[in-house]
Amino acid sequence: MNRNRNHEAQKAAAAHRATLQKLLEHRLEVARAKGDEALIRQLEQEASYLNLD
């Protein structure tokens, strides 16, 4: 039972991380399309902080 719960928690964490990465990539794409350099730098820092880059 404990092993199954741990496995489910790992799956949830991986899904959460994938969602964060997808959203961040989309936000970066929009910022680049707008040419918003300050937002691009901020989002790149966020990706680095979250180890998504």
C-alpha distance (Angstrom), angle and dihedral (degrees) to the residues before:
residue distance angle dihedral
M1 . . .
N2 3.79 . .
R3 3.80 91.1 .
N4 3.81 91.0 52.1
R5 3.81 91.6 49.6
N6 3.81 90.7 50.2
H7 3.81 90.7 49.4
E8 3.81 91.3 50.4
A9 3.81 90.7 48.8
Q10 3.80 90.3 51.7
K11 3.80 90.7 49.7
A12 3.79 91.0 49.8
A13 3.81 91.7 48.9
A14 3.81 91.1 49.9
A15 3.80 91.4 49.0
H16 3.81 90.7 48.9
R17 3.79 91.4 50.1
A18 3.81 91.4 48.9
T19 3.79 90.3 51.0
L20 3.80 91.8 49.5
Q21 3.80 90.6 50.4
K22 3.81 93.3 48.0
L23 3.81 92.4 49.2
L24 3.79 92.7 46.2
E25 3.81 91.6 49.7
H26 3.80 89.9 51.3
R27 3.79 92.1 48.5
L28 3.80 89.7 50.0
E29 3.79 91.1 49.4
V30 3.81 91.3 52.6
A31 3.82 92.6 45.4
R32 3.81 90.5 50.6
A33 3.80 91.4 48.5
K34 3.81 89.2 52.9
G35 3.80 92.2 44.4
D36 3.81 91.5 -125.7
E37 3.80 99.6 159.8
A38 3.80 94.9 178.2
L39 3.80 91.9 54.0
I40 3.81 91.3 44.8
R41 3.81 90.5 54.9
Q42 3.80 91.0 46.5
L43 3.81 92.6 50.3
E44 3.80 91.7 46.3
Q45 3.81 88.6 52.8
E46 3.79 89.4 49.4
A47 3.81 90.3 51.5
S48 3.78 90.2 49.6
Y49 3.81 92.0 48.5
L50 3.80 90.6 50.8
N51 3.82 91.5 42.8
L52 3.79 90.4 -122.0
D53 3.78 96.6 128.1
